[in-house]
Amino acid sequence: MSAEQGAAEQGLTAGEYIAHHLTYFNGTGSTQSKLVDFSLINYDTIGWALFLAVLGSFFLWRAAAKATSGVPGRFQGAVELLVEMVADQAKGLIHSVESRKFVAPLALTVFVWVFLMNAMDFLPVDLIPRVWAGIYGGMGHDPHHAYMRSVSTADINATLGMSITVLLICLYYNVKIKGLGGWAHELVSAPFGTSKNPVLAIILGVVNFAMQLIEFGAKTISHGMRLFGNMFAGELIFMLIALMGAAWTGYNASSIMLFLGHFIAGMAWALFHILVVALQAFIFMMLTLVYVGQAHDAH
């Protein structure tokens, strides 16, 4: 269904139509007004993320179960190339063989999971919301309040949740590799070093510790915000392009130009978005490996 039909049937203006599509299904219809709000749970984000996690795990399991030592099929070959790519990246960044046994599969999982969540943006704008509206209305609820967003990575809660998980893994490896005492010493001695002068050592220790906290915070926030920003912008642009076609008022010059713009822009953005979807999954995976690799390095 087109954006024009969806907006018309729901009696919404273009702005209201976009606002409706950007509202999460959290049982209240409320929007998140602050960065941390534990009173709201976006069930659509959690549900689609879990579904795609299971789907991705199933496909990887099928590839492993059907693997043969002979000439691989296309699916097996694609999975093997992906596994080798991730393993090579992990080997170049993390020199501990023991750590790579956990981190390399983690990176593979991150790439496949994020890629699948990003790829939900390729579905027609109104497809899933309209299906959900029918289901929600059939349950006795007002279908106009049937909110549903399927791109989990366009939810800042999901992306920051994943980046915080990466931070916790980094903290674990900092303690495991360097020991609690060694890591504590690094927190107050890097990046500016220390001094034999007690007063200067205390000052440098406070500055070093503050810089370490800023570094951990900046890496974690930028890790999640980068993915969220790209996917949210992509989702919004798809809606705006769809609404260009909703401006049709008949066979006149403005309507025809807008329809052509809708078609050309939609095709161009969809093709470009293929690169965005894969690239953002790869960047998130690589930053995960880089940050975990930094946790293994002593300053």
N, C-alpha and C positions, 0 to 999 in steps of 0.2 A: 504494500500500500504506500502511496506517495505521501510526502509531507503535506501536500495540499489537501488530500482526502482526510488524513489524520486530523489536521487542524480544524477542518470544516466540520467533521463529524463531532468533534468534542467542543465546538463553539469557542475556539481559542484564537487569539491573535498570534502573530509570529513570535512575539516576546513570550507570551504565556505558553506557547507550544514548546519553545526551547526550555523554559523554566521547568515545565512538566517533565521533559525528558532528562533534565539534570537533577531531578529529585530522586532520592533513594527510597527504597521500600524498607522502612524501619518501624512500621506499625503505627506511627504517629503522624506521618506526613510533614513532620518538621524538618527543617534544614539545619545543618550543623553550622553554628555561628562562631565557634571557637575551635582552636586546633585540637584541644583535648577535651572530649565530652563523652564520658563513659555512660551517660544516660541514654545514648542513642546507639543502636546496633543496626548496621546496614545489612539486612539479611540477604539482599540480592548480591552484594559484594562477596559475602562469605559463601553463599550457596554456589555461585558460579566459579569462584576460586577453588572450592573443594571438588566440584564436578570436573573441572579441567585438570586438577591434580590427579584425580583417579583416572581420567581418560589418558593423560600423558603417561602415567605409570603403566596402564594397560598396554599401550602401544609399545613401550620399551620392553615390557615383559614378553609380549608376543614376539618381538624381534629377537630377544634372547632365547626364547623357547624354540623358535623355528630356525635358529642359526645353524648353518651347515659348514663343513670344512671345505666344501667344493666351491664352485663359482656361485657367489651370492646373488640373490634376486635384487631388484631395484630397491625395495624397502629395506632389506637387510644391508645392502651396500650404503644407503643413505645414513642409516643409523650407525654403521661402522665408521663412516667418515666423520660423523658428528662426535662420536666417542673419541676417536683419535685426535680430532681437533682440540677437544676439551682437555684430553690427557697431555697433549703437547704444551698447551698453555699452562697447565698446572705444573708440569715438570720444569718449565722455564722460570716460574715464579716461586715455587715452593720446593726447596731442596731436600726436605725430610721425606724419605720414602714412606715412613709410617704415617705421617700426616696426610700424604697424598691419597692414601687408601680411603680416607674419609672425605677429604676436600674435593678430590676430582669427581666422585659421584655426586657430591653436593652441588658442584658447579654445573654438572650436566643436568641435574634436576632443576636448578634455577633457570638455566637457559630454556629448557623445554617448557617449563611451567609459565614463565614470563611470556615466551613466544605465543603460547596458546591463549593466554589471557589478552595479550595485545591483539591477536588475530580476530577476536570477537568483534572488533571494530569494522571488519569487512562485511558483516551482516547488514542487510537493509535497515535503515534507521528505525522504521516502524514495525519491523517483523516481530521481534520478541515482546516489545511493549503491547502490541495489539493482541498477541496470543495470550499474554498474561491478563490483559483487560477482560478478555472473554472468560478466562478461568476465574478471575477474581469476581467478575459480575455474576457468574454462575454459582458462586458460593454465597450469594445474597448481599454482597457489598456493592458500593457505588463504583462502577467501572472508571469514573472520572478520577478516582483516587487510587487507581491501580498504577503505582509507580514501579518501574523496573529498569535498572541499568545493568547491562551485561558485561561491560568492560571493567573488570575489577581493578586493573592498573590505572584507571582514571579516577580512582578513589584514593585520596592522600592517606587515608587510614591504612589501606592495604600496603601501599608502597613504603610508608614509614615503618609499618610493622615488619616488613621484610628487611629493611635496612637496619632496624634495631636488633633483629635476630642475628644479622651479620656482625653487628657490634658485639653482641654477647659471645659469639663464636671467637671473635678476635681477642676479647678479654680472657676467654678460656685458654687460648693458645699462648697468650702472653704469660700467664701464670704457669702453664704446663712446660713451656720451653725454657723460660728464664727463671722459674721459681718465684714464689711470692716475694721473697726478699730482693731478688735481682730485678724484678719488675718494679717494685716499690722504689729501689734505688734509681732506676731509669726514669721514673716519673719526676724525680726531683733533680736529676742531673742532665737531662736532655731537653732542649737542644743546645742550651748555652753553657753546659758544663758546670763545674763546681769550683770551689776555692778552698784553700787551706785556712783562710781567714774565717773564723766562726761567723762573724756578722755578715760578711759578704756571702758566705755559703748559705746562710739562712735566706738572704734576699734572693740569691739566684735560685734556691730551692723553691721558694714561693712563685717566682716568675716562671720557672720551668714547669711546675705543676699546673699553673694557670694555662700555659701554652699547650700542655698535653690535653687538658680538658677541652680547650677550644678546638684542638685538632680532632679529637674524637667526636665532638659535637658537630663540627663542620662537615667531616666526612660522612657521618651518619645522615645528617639532614640533606646534604647535597645528593647523596646516593639515592634517597627516596624521592626527593623533589624533582630530580632530573627525569626520572621515569614518569612520575605523575604529570609533570608539566607537558611533556611531549604527547602523552596519550590523551590528556584532557583537551589539549588544543586540537589534536586530530579529530576527536569526537565532535567538538564544537564546530569545526570547519565542515565536517560532513553534514551537520544539521543546517548550517547556513547555505551550503550548496543545494541541499534538498529544497530549501525554501525558495530558492531562485525559481525553480519550476512551479512553485505554488503561486507565483505572481501572474499566471496566465489569465488573461481577461478576454481572449478571443484572438482572431487572426489580425493582429495589428503589429506595427513595427516594434514597439517596446516589448510586447509579450514574446514575439519571435526571437528577439535579441536575448532576452532573459532566458528563454528555453535553450537556445544554443549555448549561452554561457553556462547554464546549468549542466548541459551534457558534456561540454568540453572540459569545464573545471572538474566535474565529477570524475571523468575518465583520467585526467591528469593527476588529480589528487589521489585517486585510488592506486594508480601505478606507483606514484612516489611513496605512498603510505606503506606499500609492501616493503620498501627499503627501511622505512622508519620502524615498522614492527620488528623486523629481524635485527636491525642495528641496535635498537634500545634493549632488546633481550641480550644481545651480545655484550653491550656496554655494561649492563647490570651484572652479568656473569663475570666479566673481566675485572670490574671493580671489586667484586667479592673475592676473587683470587688475589688481587693486588693487596687488599687490606689484610687478608689472612696471611699472605706472604710477609707483609710488613710486621705482623705480630711475631714472626719467627726471627726477625733481624734484630740484633742487639746494637744499640747506639754507643 
